[in-house]
C-alpha cells in the first residue's frame, strides 16, 4: 500500500479508484491554495503527489518528499515543477496532454469574441437600464471578426485548435509563429509560418498558446505592442508571465492596441490593478480554460491513471520529457 496526497479536491470516483487499488489517500478539502509550509509537511512519507499548476513543486518540496515516486500535474504545463531535480531523484513527472485542448480553444475564441464585440460592456449597459432602443452608434461599438487575420503564437495542440476555429468558423487567414513549422496546419488550414515581427504587424487578433520559458518570458513587452496594429486584440490563455502586464496596461491606455482577453496573469491569483480598472474591450477570466465538467474529469482521470501505473511498477502514461 502506498500513500497518495492530493493538493486539491478531485472527483470522488477518482479517489475511489486510488483506494480500490489499495492505496491510502489524503485529499486536501479546502478552496484556498495550499500554503508553502503545509505542502512541505504533507509531501513527507507519500509516494504519490497529485498537484495543481498553481502549486510550486520546487527542489525543496521534492527533497522533502523523500519517498516520492510520482508527481502528477493536473494540466498540460509543468513549469511549476522542478523537473530536472525530480528526474535526478528518480521521480516520474506526468501531465495531462490532450485532455484540455478543445475546452481551452473554446475559451480562447470566447475571449476573442467577447473583447472584439465588447460583450462585457454591453452586458453591463443592458443591466444598468440604459438600453432603450437600437442605436447606430452605441457606446460599445465593436470590431468585426469574420475574415480578419488571426495570429497564433505557439502552434501546438491548442494553438492549432484555435486556428481551426478561426479558419473554418470565421474564414480567417491564419499566421503563426512557432519553434518549428507545423506542416499539418499549413496543409489543412492554409496557415502561414511567419516571423514574430511579421505576425505582430499583420494580425488583427493575436492568440498566445506558447509554453512559458526563458525565451517566452515577457515576450509581449512594450516593443511588441508597438509593433501591433492599434486595432488589434491580444488573447492569452497560455501563461501569464509571457505578457508583461505593466506593458499591456500601457499599451491599452495609450491605444497601442485595441483590447485584450485574458485567462492567465503574471502573478496569479493577483491581477494587475491597471487591468482591473480598464473596462473598454478588456475581458478578464479567472484561469478557467479547462473549467468544464467533462474536461476537469478528464484531467483527474489521466492524473490518477498515471499514479496507479507508477505505483504498480508500470511505466507512466504521460511522462514529461
C-alpha positions as MATLAB code, in Angstrom:
seq = 'XXXXXXXXXXXXXXXXXXXXXXXXXXXXXXXXXXXXXXXXXXXXXXXXXXXXXXXXXXXXXXXXXXXXXXXXXXXXXXXXXXXXXXXXXXXXXXXXXXXXXXXXXXXXXXXXXXXXXXXXXXXXXXXXXXXXXXXXXXXXXXXXXXXXXXXXXXXXXXXXXXXXXXXXXXXXXXXXXXXXXXXXXXXXXXXXXXXXXXXXXXXXXXXXXXXXXXXXXXXXXXXXXXXXXXXXXXXXXXXXXXXXXXXXXXXXXXXXXXXXXXXXXXXXXXXXXXXXXXXXXXXXXXXXXXXXXXXXXXXXXXXXXXXXXXXXXXXXXXXXX';
ca = [
       0.000    0.000    0.000;
       1.282    3.447   -0.950;
       0.262    6.855    0.317;
      -1.031    9.442   -2.130;
      -1.613   13.121   -1.395;
      -3.859   15.340   -3.499;
      -3.354   19.083   -3.004;
      -6.926   19.881   -4.086;
     -10.410   18.421   -4.247;
     -10.999   15.997   -7.114;
     -13.992   13.949   -8.204;
     -14.985   11.210   -5.687;
     -14.732    8.433   -8.264;
     -11.036    9.171   -8.789;
     -10.346    8.992   -5.058;
     -12.240    5.704   -5.064;
     -10.023    4.357   -7.868;
      -6.916    5.007   -5.787;
      -8.425    3.432   -2.678;
      -9.783    0.445   -4.599;
      -6.196   -0.195   -5.711;
      -5.247   -0.456   -2.034;
      -3.638    2.944   -1.583;
      -4.055    5.334    1.312;
      -5.383    8.672    0.054;
      -5.181   12.064    1.698;
      -7.091   14.779   -0.156;
      -6.918   18.413    0.877;
     -10.544   19.547    1.151;
     -10.187   23.329    1.028;
     -10.987   26.044   -1.507;
      -7.873   28.147   -0.955;
      -4.492   27.110   -2.405;
      -2.202   25.036   -0.236;
       0.362   27.038    1.726;
       4.079   26.516    1.440;
       4.592   25.116    4.942;
       1.665   22.746    4.635;
       2.888   21.468    1.277;
       6.372   20.781    2.645;
       4.829   18.886    5.545;
       2.259   16.905    3.598;
       4.675   15.518    0.992;
       6.684   13.735    3.663;
       6.194    9.979    3.554;
       3.985    9.940    0.446;
       4.771    8.021   -2.718;
       2.336    9.825   -4.995;
       1.562   13.545   -5.336;
      -1.293   14.946   -7.422;
      -0.967   18.714   -7.727;
      -2.190   21.834   -9.479;
      -0.307   24.171  -11.793;
      -0.512   26.775   -9.039;
       1.406   24.522   -6.614;
       5.133   25.293   -6.689;
       6.869   21.921   -6.607;
      10.471   23.087   -6.378;
      13.633   21.381   -5.173;
      12.750   21.928   -1.508;
       9.367   20.236   -1.878;
      10.844   17.388   -3.895;
      13.590   16.887   -1.327;
      11.006   16.901    1.467;
       9.153   14.116   -0.296;
      11.805   11.508    0.418;
       9.566    8.628   -0.706;
       8.045   10.317   -3.756;
       7.789    8.152   -6.856;
       5.463   10.257   -8.995;
       4.327   13.881   -9.295;
       1.145   14.012  -11.371;
       0.398   17.548  -12.527;
      -3.233   18.402  -13.272;
      -2.616   20.283  -16.519;
      -0.522   20.372  -19.655;
       2.269   22.640  -18.454;
       4.875   21.662  -15.878;
       6.677   24.976  -15.361;
       5.580   24.777  -11.697;
       7.660   21.622  -11.198;
      11.439   21.412  -10.951;
      11.567   18.567  -13.463;
      15.400   18.210  -13.540;
      15.548   17.767   -9.757;
      12.707   15.249   -9.845;
      14.362   13.333  -12.652;
      17.694   13.302  -10.793;
      15.932   11.698   -7.824;
      14.194    9.114   -9.999;
      10.761   10.665   -9.581;
       8.396   10.469  -12.529;
       6.642   13.713  -13.533;
       3.477   13.474  -15.611;
       0.989   15.886  -17.149;
      -2.356   15.630  -18.935;
      -1.796   16.450  -22.616;
      -4.785   16.478  -24.933;
      -7.429   16.456  -22.202;
      -7.996   20.203  -22.218;
      -7.240   21.111  -25.837;
     -10.745   21.720  -27.118;
     -12.096   23.347  -23.950;
      -9.181   25.780  -23.812;
      -9.510   26.555  -27.515;
     -13.206   27.256  -26.965;
     -12.387   29.733  -24.201;
      -9.683   31.385  -26.272;
     -12.178   32.108  -29.003;
     -14.795   33.155  -26.458;
     -12.381   35.769  -25.096;
     -11.539   36.897  -28.630;
     -15.212   37.379  -29.486;
     -16.083   38.960  -26.152;
     -13.274   41.518  -26.452;
     -13.967   42.252  -30.112;
     -17.718   42.667  -29.660;
     -17.391   44.253  -26.205;
     -19.842   41.811  -24.660;
     -18.924   42.551  -21.047;
     -19.582   46.246  -21.594;
     -22.798   45.509  -23.489;
     -23.985   43.263  -20.666;
     -23.306   45.972  -18.070;
     -25.053   48.541  -20.296;
     -28.137   46.338  -20.555;
     -28.270   45.538  -16.836;
     -27.915   49.231  -15.937;
     -31.191   50.051  -17.638;
     -29.519   52.298  -20.215;
     -30.759   50.156  -23.113;
     -33.733   51.937  -24.669;
     -33.694   51.066  -28.362;
     -31.416   50.029  -31.223;
     -28.635   52.566  -31.815;
     -26.486   53.084  -34.894;
     -23.552   54.203  -32.723;
     -23.828   52.527  -29.300;
     -21.126   53.251  -26.678;
     -19.913   49.651  -27.019;
     -19.327   49.645  -30.789;
     -17.147   46.613  -31.512;
     -14.895   45.117  -34.185;
     -15.617   42.574  -36.919;
     -14.081   39.119  -36.517;
     -15.098   37.311  -39.691;
     -12.405   37.444  -42.336;
      -9.840   39.190  -40.129;
      -6.285   37.875  -39.782;
      -5.649   35.582  -36.816;
      -2.095   35.294  -35.479;
      -1.191   32.261  -33.351;
       1.917   32.332  -31.157;
       2.572   28.676  -30.347;
       1.063   26.235  -32.867;
       0.779   23.138  -30.697;
      -2.428   21.260  -29.920;
      -4.325   24.232  -28.514;
      -2.974   26.772  -30.980;
      -3.961   24.505  -33.866;
      -7.442   24.008  -32.393;
      -7.891   27.793  -32.163;
      -6.639   28.212  -35.727;
      -9.149   25.599  -36.869;
     -11.998   27.563  -35.279;
     -10.809   30.762  -36.884;
     -10.261   29.303  -40.332;
     -13.295   27.073  -40.642;
     -15.720   29.022  -38.492;
     -14.834   32.611  -39.337;
     -12.924   32.354  -42.630;
      -9.860   33.977  -41.046;
      -6.435   33.883  -42.715;
      -4.022   32.215  -40.253;
      -0.491   33.369  -39.454;
       1.559   31.504  -36.892;
       4.916   31.677  -35.146;
       6.337   28.555  -33.552;
       9.641   26.902  -32.736;
       9.048   24.544  -35.647;
       6.868   24.628  -38.711;
       3.524   22.858  -38.391;
       3.141   21.351  -41.829;
      -0.201   19.744  -40.990;
      -1.683   23.118  -40.041;
      -0.235   24.650  -43.185;
      -1.797   21.926  -45.308;
      -5.195   21.683  -43.580;
      -5.771   25.304  -42.559;
      -3.598   27.165  -45.087;
      -1.722   28.584  -42.107;
       1.389   30.589  -42.931;
       4.598   30.333  -40.874;
       5.990   33.835  -40.255;
       8.435   35.655  -38.008;
       7.195   37.010  -34.702;
       7.604   40.553  -36.027;
       5.502   39.867  -39.132;
       2.810   38.191  -37.076;
       2.552   41.228  -34.807;
       2.484   43.602  -37.749;
      -0.146   41.781  -39.814;
      -2.540   40.210  -37.297;
      -5.884   41.651  -36.243;
      -6.105   39.172  -33.369;
      -3.086   37.632  -31.619;
      -3.675   34.495  -29.533;
      -0.937   33.237  -27.204;
      -0.555   29.459  -26.840;
       3.197   29.116  -26.256;
       4.768   27.414  -23.221;
       6.479   29.566  -20.609;
      10.270   29.505  -20.935;
      13.211   31.877  -20.688;
      12.633   32.745  -24.331;
       8.914   33.471  -23.954;
       9.006   35.290  -20.592;
       7.769   38.844  -21.272;
       7.707   38.063  -24.990;
       4.953   40.647  -25.170;
       6.623   43.822  -23.946;
       6.261   47.462  -24.975;
       8.200   46.883  -28.149;
       5.906   44.013  -29.150;
       2.794   46.081  -28.504;
       4.211   48.985  -30.531;
       4.547   46.597  -33.485;
       0.901   45.511  -33.317;
      -1.969   47.237  -35.082;
      -3.747   49.794  -32.930;
      -6.965   47.917  -33.796;
      -5.532   44.551  -32.691;
      -6.698   42.449  -29.760;
      -4.450   40.195  -27.657;
      -5.757   36.933  -26.176;
      -3.702   34.986  -23.626;
      -4.816   31.597  -22.285;
      -1.269   30.159  -22.036;
       0.864   31.505  -19.168;
       0.612   34.919  -17.553;
       4.334   35.810  -17.467;
       4.533   35.594  -21.260;
       2.884   39.027  -21.189;
       4.468   41.945  -19.349;
       1.331   43.251  -17.636;
       2.804   46.692  -16.992;
       3.472   46.964  -20.714;
      -0.008   45.674  -21.548;
      -1.697   48.280  -19.356;
       0.455   50.942  -21.016;
      -0.427   49.673  -24.490;
      -4.147   49.668  -23.728;
      -4.096   53.104  -22.108;
      -2.039   54.582  -24.943;
      -4.137   52.992  -27.673;
      -1.230   50.925  -28.996;
      -3.684   48.007  -29.182;
      -7.480   47.968  -29.024;
      -8.187   45.323  -26.399;
      -7.334   42.118  -24.584;
      -8.912   38.909  -23.384;
      -7.010   37.228  -20.551;
      -7.433   33.983  -18.644;
      -3.947   33.907  -17.079;
      -1.921   36.501  -15.197;
       1.652   37.297  -14.358;
       1.259   36.895  -10.589;
      -1.798   34.689  -10.169;
      -4.158   34.941   -8.420;
      -3.339   38.653   -8.292;
      -4.484   40.691  -11.289;
      -2.719   43.934  -12.194;
      -4.891   46.787  -10.849;
      -4.438   48.649  -14.121;
      -6.156   45.784  -15.938;
      -8.973   45.672  -13.408;
      -9.551   49.408  -13.895;
      -9.825   49.057  -17.679;
     -13.287   48.191  -18.925;
     -13.263   49.024  -22.642;
     -12.559   45.840  -24.634;
     -10.719   44.177  -21.737;
     -12.172   40.831  -20.662;
     -10.734   39.067  -17.600;
     -11.408   35.419  -16.688;
     -10.111   33.538  -13.597;
      -7.987   30.846  -15.311;
     -10.935   28.770  -16.494;
      -9.513   27.449  -19.776;
     -10.150   23.833  -18.772;
     -13.096   24.554  -16.473;
     -15.793   22.362  -17.946;
     -17.113   19.354  -16.066;
     -16.075   16.962  -18.826;
     -12.566   18.364  -19.160;
     -11.820   18.570  -15.448;
     -12.990   14.977  -15.051;
     -10.635   14.034  -17.860;
      -7.696   15.769  -16.184;
      -8.308   13.960  -12.896;
      -8.785   10.635  -14.669;
      -5.459   10.912  -16.506;
      -3.530   12.060  -13.435;
      -4.870    9.191  -11.331;
      -4.160    6.702  -14.115;
      -0.534    7.842  -14.125;
      -0.284    7.480  -10.348;
      -1.799    3.993  -10.438;
       0.568    2.896  -13.206;
       3.746    4.110  -11.490;
       2.778    2.780   -8.066;
       2.056   -0.590   -9.685;
       5.576   -0.624  -11.096;
       4.485    0.117  -14.666;
       5.520    2.926  -16.994;
       3.593    6.168  -16.692;
       1.139    7.063  -19.459;
       2.197   10.684  -19.879;
       5.809   11.198  -18.760;
       7.255   14.671  -19.124;
      10.409   14.588  -21.230;
];
